Amino acid sequence: AQETAMQIQQIIAMEPLKRRVKLDLVFLNPSITLPVSFESPRSICFDLGRISVSNSFAADLDRKILERFVLKMDDMNVFSSSSLDSRHQIIDETSAYISFDKLEDNSDHQVPD
């Protein structure tokens, strides 16, 4: 009976995870072009390479939920260009990795004994 009660508590502890959204997004080669000024034919082009956004969840018996977000950017390039179609690379294939955690306390929801 005690083992069954423990299993029920584990299932109830996982209940908040059912209302979460799992992200796993990939963007391939989005680019942004910004003019240097309104009157200038020159611009700066950001080729953002491959952007990956994902999250994951974990819960414990104390009804605390840990949500981890991960943002990865690979093969980013930055160019300057003019109206003559000449491009000069400023930054070559740079990568970035950002991860952060969010801890949520759901102790206000009662867990039966």
Disulfide bonds with the S-S distance in Angstrom:
none
